[in-house]
Amino acid sequence: MKKDHKFIRNFFITVVILLTTTFFLNNLIDPLWYNNGNKLTKVNYSWDERSQILNRFFKIIQTEKIDCLIFGSSTSTVLNVKKIQKYKCVNFSFSGGALDEYEAILIFIKKYVDPKIIIIEVNFNLDKKNILGNNLPNYINLKNGEYNKRINYFKDYTSLKALIFSLKTLINKPDLLNVYDENFEPYVLKDKAKIYNKFIDLPISIKEEKDFNFYSNSKTYQSLKKLYPSAKFIGFIHPFHPKNAIAFYKLKKTNKYLKQAYETSKNFDNFYDFAIPSKINFNKENTYDGSHYYPHIYDLVIDRIFNQKKNNYGIVLSEKERYFKQYFKAIKEFN
């Protein structure tokens, strides 16, 4: 009987030690960004991006008034909000980000923020998908869900999942190429990105026309505008290597692409196409795979959207005929 009591006591002590150690290490590394990030090595890797960004958002709004929200996929994670001069922005971009997820987050955070500007990346490869509940934190999808840091924080930082993230951080084994420094400014692991350089020269595989349905999301954009009536909505097509535009042109699909891009633009107050062929997009030094461009290129995107520094990067979609004419002219330069 005494042996049983001793075993139970030792087992309980072991569990407490393990949980305490796990909680301490996770707090030190802060892999899910509840606090101020990694205090040990000052590198904040991307793990569970959706949870990380939401945790970061709720941390920021405690001390800052956020008036600008940005949504995008992995291509836009390198957009550095600290380069935006007149607004306090949060970048909600994450790998595989889709419009359904942006919509769910915008509905959820409505009670916490009243933005002046909402920026949405329109990604042709990531249309509105029925993926809710698979990737976003549970509280986002619950009816009348609330963000409860105390419960989430203790549960996450005593978990094996977070511990694995912390250990992988310590041994520099990231899952993704986008990383954040101690001030949460984004950069790319260029040495690890080198293996993707080969994709720049590979021929592009064009999907069937039925997949070009990105302007079918008009109802979602319109509902979001009603949800945030005082916000200015800005949309943009992220940079692509000109080989994409040339492939469309050779398959005689450019007109359909441009028509749908233009129709999509009508859902926004301002809309930009940064995928139009250009010397910047053509330069291999600016991208590691032809669709993911480095932060210095997104500095140009920021300057163009916010009129901070004058540049001619990309194109503003206003007049249909002018847009078509400029695009075809750009294609012929690189074909």
N, C-alpha and C positions, 0 to 999 in steps of 0.2 A: 504493500500500500504506500509506504514511504517512497519507494522507487517511482511509483506512478506520479506522486505529488512532485517529486524532484524533476521528473521528465517534463511535466506540464509547466513547471516554473521555468526551467531552462529553455523550453520551447518558447514560452511567452517572452522571456528576456531576449532571446535571439531575434524574434519577430520585431520587438521594439527597437533593437539596435539596428536592424536592417532598414526599417521604416525611417528611423531618425537619420541614418546615414544617407539614405536615398533622398529624403526631404532636404537635407543640408546641401548635398551635391547639386541637386536640381535648382535650388535657390541660388547657388553660387554661379552656375552656368546659365540658368534662366532660359532653357531651350524653347519655351513656349511664350516668351516675351511678356510675362505678367508684370515684370518690374522694369529695370533699366538695362537688361541684357547681360551678356557674359562679362562677369567681373574678373575672371581669371585670365583668359587669353584674348579678350576684347574682340572676338570674332563671333558674329551671329549668323549661323547657317540657317538655310531654309529647310524646315522639316515638314511639320503639319502647317502649311502656309495659311490656310483659312483660319485656323484657331489662333495662330501667331498674330496675324494682322488684326483680328478682332480684339484680342487681348491688348495689343498695342494701342488700338483706337480708344478703348475704355481707359487706358492709362493716361493717354494724352489729354482727353477731354476733362480730366480732373483739374488741369491747370491752364489749358489753352482753349480758346474759342475757335472751333473749326468752322470754316466757311467755304470749303472746297473739297470735293470728293472725286477720286479718280478710280475708274474700274477698267480692268484689262486682264489679259492672259499673261503667260510667262514672258512674252516679248516686251511688256510694259513694266515689268518689275524693276527695271533699271532706271525708270523715270524718277529722278531725285527731286522730291517736293521741296527740299531746302533751297533749291535754285529758283523757286517761284517767289517773286518779290512782294507782291501786294496781297497775297492770300495765305491763309494757314490751311494747308492741304493734308489729307491722308490718302495714301496710295493703296487701294484695295486690290491691286493686281496680284494674281496668283496663277500658277501653272494650270492649264486646262480650264481657265475661267470661262464660264458661259453665261449668257444673258439671264437664264433662270436664276442663277446664283446671285448675280448682281441685283436682280429684282427682289429676291428674298431678303438680302442684306439691307437694301434701301428701305424696304417696308419695316424691317425690324428696328433700324436705328433712327427712324423718323422721330421718335420721342426723345432722342438724345441730341439731335443736331438740326440746324436750320441753314443749309448751305446756300451760298450765293451762286455757286457754279458746280455743276456735275458733269464730269468728262467721262465718256464711254468709248473704249476702243471697240471698233467693229471688226471682228476677225472672221474671215471667210471660212476658215477651217473649224471654227467653234461656234456653230449656230446655236440657237436656243434649244436646250436639251432637257429631257425629263430625267434629271439626275438628282433632284432634291432629296435630301435625306442620306445620300451616299457619302458626301464629302464635308458638308457644312456641319458645324457643331450642333448638337441636338437641340439646344435652346432656341436656335433660329427657326426651326420648323415646328416647334410646339405652339399650340394655340395659347395666346396670352403668355408666351415664354418670356422669361426675364434673365438678364445676365446677372449671375450671382457669383462674384469673384471669390468669396470665402469658400463656398462649396466646391467650385470648379478648381480653384487654386490648390486646396488640400488634396482633392481627389487626384488631380493630374500630377502633382509633385511628390506623391507617394506611390506613383504607378511605375511599372516596369517599362512602359512605353517611353515616358519622359526620361527615365534613367538611361535607356539605350541611346536616346538623342544626346544626352549629356556626355556619355562615354565616347560616342562617335565624334562629338565636338572636340573632346580632349585629344583624340588620336588623329584629328583632321581627316575624317572620312565622310565628307558631305554627300548627300543624295542628289543635290542639284547644283547648278553652276552659278546661280545668283546668290550673292552673299551680302551681308551688311556689316559695316564697321561699328565701332563702339558708339557712334552717334546715329546709328541706323541709316547711314547713307549707303546706297547700293553700289556694288561693283560686280564684276564677273571674274571667275577663276580662269584666267586666260590660258594657263598651262594645261588645265584639264579640258578646256574647250577646243584645243588644237585637233583632237581626234575627229571633230565634226567639220573641219575645214573642207574635207573631201566632198561634202554635200553641196558646196557652192558650185562646183563644176558638173555635178550630176544633172541629167535632164529632168525637168519637172514633170510630175505625173498629174495631168489635169482630170478632175472629176467630171462626171456626166453633168449635163446642163441642169438636170432636176435638183442637183445639189446647190445650185446658185439661188438660194432662197433667203439670203440675209435681209432683204427688205420686207419679208413676210412678218418680221417682228414689229411692225408699225404699231400694232395694238398695245404691245408691251411698253414701247417708248411713250405712247400717248397716255397710258395709265400712270406711268412714272411722272410725267409732266403734271398730271392732275394731282398726284401725291405731293409734289414739290412745285407748286404754282409760281413761287417767287424766284425759283432757281433758273439760271441760264444753262441750257443743255448744249454741250459741245461734243461732237463725235469726230472720230478720226480713224483712218485706215493706217495701220502701222507700216513701217518701212519694209519693203521686199526687194530682193535682188531683181534687176531688170529681166533676168531669164524667165521669170514668171509672166511678165507682160508680153514678152516675145512669144512664149509658148501659146498664150491665149490668142495672139495675133495670127500665128501660123495655123491654128485650129479654127480660125474665123469665129472666135467667141468674144472678141474685144467689145463689140457693140453691146452684147448682152451684159457683159461685166460692167461697162460704163453706165448703162441704163439703170442697172440695179443699184450701183453705187450712188447715182444721182437721186433715184427714188428714195433711197435710205436717207440721204442728206436732208430731205424735206422734214424729217422728224426732229431735226436739231436746229438750234438757233444759228450755230456756226458748224461747218463740217470741213474737214481737211483730208486730203489724200496724200499721204507721205510715201505711198508705194509707186507713184508715177516714176518712170525711169529717169535716173539722174546720175551724175558723176559720183555723187555721195553714196548712193545705193549700190553703184557698180563697184566701188572700191572695196576690195577684199579685206583691207585693213580695218574696215568699219563694222564687219560682221564675222561671226564664226561659223555660220551655217547657211546664210542667205536669207534668213527670216528673223533671226535674233541679232539685233544690233547693239553695239556697246553704248555705255552711258553718255559719252560725248555726243553721240548722234541724237539721243533723246534730249540733250541740252538744247539742240537746235529746234526740236519739236516744242519744247517749253517756250523758247523765245518766240516762236512763230505764233503759237496759240495765245500767249499772253502779251504779245506785242512788246516784249522787253528789249530785244535787240533786233534790228532790221535784218532779215535774211529772206531769201527766195526759196527756202527748202519746202518741198511739197507744193500743193496747190489748194486754193480755197474753192470749194464747189459753190458756185453762185449761178452763173448762166450755163445752161446745158450745152449749147453750141460751142461756147468758148472752152468748156471742160473737154468735150470730145476732140476739138481741134488741137488743144495743147497736148492731150494724151497721145494722139496718133503721131504728132510731130516728135514727141519724146521717144516713142517706140522706134520710129524710123532712124533716129540718131544712133540707137544701140543695136539695131538689127543688121 
